[in-house]
Amino acid sequence: MSEKESLASLDPAPNKGRRMLLLAGTGAVGAVGAGFAAWPFFASWKPSAKARVIGAPVEAFIGELQPGQLMKTVWRGQTIGIMRRNERMLDDLPELNGQLRDPQSENTPDQQPEYAQNIHRSIKPEILVLNLHCTHLGCVPEFLPEVGAQPFEENWKGGFFCPCHKSKFDLAGRVYQGVPAPTNLIVPPYRFVDDDTVIIGQDPEGAA
């Protein structure tokens, strides 16, 4: 055997498996490094802390809301109704007292702020702000403002009817007697910025 052949026999054959392992390891380290480098970029896609705040007040424009109409918005994941009541609606409220479970909102003072604990359950008599979820199991009742006989009430004066379990509420969100819902609909905190703008989720200045 020649000297050249002897030296060649001492050089181990290339280990293909080991080479692949080293290449894979190098690639993985590179990928991890790229991931750390990209993290600030992806993090910048996340909503800001301000945008993630739950329960931030919601502004609603009511300047085009006509008497007898109801508009809806969302606050804290709940459906909020804002209604401009007409004179007939306001006049009918006292007549229903004998049919209601808690007409003066005395049994459940926590269902509305103090500034809305009155027969209208509102700051301004004509503007009603309600959490529209039924106090029984949370369904959203139908808004039925028209006066007239209904399958569920012969002398219907207008109000809210829950199709899930047939609870009834008047046009102040007060619950009728003999229905599954135990309490009046909730009046959330709210305030007026001006005649055309309501802020849901904030009390009026100086109110508790």
C-alpha positions in Angstrom: 0.0 0.0 0.0 1.4 3.4 -1.0 1.8 6.3 1.6 -1.0 8.2 -0.1 -3.4 5.3 0.2 -2.3 4.8 3.8 -3.2 8.4 4.7 -6.5 8.2 3.0 -7.4 5.1 5.0 -6.9 7.1 8.2 -9.3 9.9 7.2 -12.8 8.8 8.4 -15.6 8.8 5.8 -18.0 11.8 6.0 -20.8 11.3 8.5 -23.9 12.3 6.5 -26.3 12.0 9.5 -24.1 14.2 11.7 -23.9 16.9 9.0 -27.7 17.0 8.7 -28.1 17.3 12.5 -25.7 20.2 12.5 -27.5 21.9 9.7 -30.8 21.4 11.4 -29.5 22.8 14.6 -28.1 25.9 12.9 -31.4 26.5 11.2 -33.3 26.2 14.4 -31.1 28.7 16.2 -31.5 31.1 13.3 -35.3 30.7 13.4 -35.4 31.4 17.1 -33.2 34.5 16.6 -35.5 35.7 13.8 -38.5 35.1 16.1 -37.0 37.3 18.8 -36.2 39.9 16.3 -39.8 39.9 14.9 -41.5 39.9 18.3 -41.6 43.7 18.7 -43.1 43.9 15.2 -45.9 41.4 15.9 -46.4 42.9 19.4 -47.1 46.2 17.7 -50.2 44.6 16.1 -51.9 44.1 19.5 -54.5 46.6 20.6 -53.3 49.3 22.9 -54.1 49.0 26.7 -56.6 51.8 26.2 -58.4 49.9 23.5 -58.6 46.8 25.7 -60.3 48.6 28.5 -63.6 46.8 29.2 -66.6 48.9 30.1 -65.4 52.2 28.7 -68.3 54.7 28.4 -70.2 54.8 25.1 -71.4 57.9 23.5 -74.8 57.8 21.7 -76.2 60.5 19.4 -80.0 60.9 19.9 -80.6 64.0 18.0 -82.6 62.2 15.3 -84.5 59.9 17.6 -88.2 60.6 17.1 -90.9 60.3 19.8 -92.0 56.7 20.1 -88.7 55.4 18.7 -86.1 53.1 20.3 -82.4 52.9 19.3 -79.9 50.4 20.5 -76.2 50.5 21.4 -73.8 48.1 23.2 -72.0 48.8 26.5 -70.0 46.2 28.4 -71.3 43.6 26.0 -74.9 44.3 26.9 -77.7 45.7 24.6 -78.7 49.1 25.8 -81.9 50.7 24.5 -82.5 54.5 24.4 -86.1 55.5 23.8 -87.7 58.9 23.3 -91.2 58.5 24.8 -94.1 60.5 23.5 -96.8 62.2 25.7 -99.1 59.2 25.5 -96.4 56.9 26.7 -95.7 59.1 29.7 -99.4 59.6 30.5 -99.9 55.8 30.6 -97.2 55.0 33.1 -99.2 55.8 36.3 -102.2 53.8 35.1 -100.2 50.6 35.2 -99.1 50.8 38.8 -101.6 48.2 40.0 -100.3 45.7 37.4 -96.6 46.0 38.2 -94.5 44.1 40.8 -92.4 47.1 41.8 -93.9 50.3 40.3 -91.8 52.7 42.4 -88.6 50.7 42.1 -88.5 50.5 45.9 -87.8 46.7 46.3 -84.8 46.8 44.0 -83.0 50.2 44.5 -79.9 48.7 42.9 -81.7 48.3 39.5 -81.3 52.0 38.8 -79.2 54.9 40.0 -80.8 57.2 42.5 -81.3 59.9 39.9 -83.5 57.5 37.9 -85.5 56.1 40.8 -88.8 57.8 39.9 -91.9 56.8 38.0 -90.2 57.5 34.7 -87.0 55.8 35.7 -85.0 58.5 33.9 -83.3 61.8 34.3 -85.5 63.4 31.6 -89.0 62.1 31.6 -89.1 61.6 27.8 -85.7 59.8 27.5 -85.4 56.3 28.8 -82.1 54.4 29.0 -82.3 50.7 29.7 -80.3 47.6 29.8 -82.6 45.5 27.5 -81.7 42.1 28.9 -84.5 40.4 30.7 -83.9 40.0 34.4 -85.0 36.4 34.2 -82.5 34.6 32.0 -81.0 37.5 29.9 -83.0 37.3 26.7 -83.6 40.6 24.9 -87.3 41.4 24.9 -89.2 42.6 21.8 -90.1 46.3 21.8 -93.9 46.6 21.3 -94.8 50.3 21.8 -98.3 50.2 20.2 -101.4 50.2 22.4 -103.8 47.4 21.8 -104.7 43.8 22.7 -101.9 41.3 22.4 -102.0 37.5 22.7 -100.2 37.8 26.0 -102.0 41.0 27.3 -105.5 42.1 26.5 -105.0 45.7 27.7 -101.5 46.3 26.4 -100.3 49.9 26.9 -97.0 49.3 25.1 -93.7 48.0 26.5 -91.3 45.1 26.2 -92.3 41.4 25.8 -89.7 38.7 26.3 -90.5 35.8 23.9 -88.2 33.4 25.7 -90.4 33.0 28.8 -93.2 35.6 28.4 -92.0 38.2 30.9 -93.5 41.7 30.3 -92.2 45.2 31.1 -93.8 48.6 30.6 -92.4 51.6 28.9 -90.3 52.4 31.9 -88.9 48.9 32.0 -91.0 48.0 35.1 -91.9 44.3 35.4 -95.5 43.1 35.4 -96.8 40.9 38.2 -97.1 37.1 37.6 -94.2 36.7 35.1 -90.9 34.8 35.5 -88.7 38.0 35.5 -88.2 38.9 39.2 -87.2 42.6 38.9 -87.4 45.6 36.7 -85.0 46.1 33.8 -81.8 47.7 34.8 -81.1 51.3 34.2 -77.4 51.8 33.6 -75.4 54.8 34.7 -75.7 57.6 32.1 -75.5 61.3 31.7 -76.3 63.9 29.1 -73.6 65.8 27.3 -76.2 68.0 25.7 -79.7 67.5 24.3 -78.5 65.3 21.5 -75.8 63.2 23.2 -75.9 60.6 25.9 -72.9 59.0 27.6 -73.6 55.4 28.8 -71.4 54.3 31.6 -71.0 57.6 33.4 -73.0 59.2 36.2 -74.0 62.9 35.9 -71.5 65.2 37.6 -72.1 65.2 41.4 -74.3 62.1 41.3 -73.4 58.9 43.1 
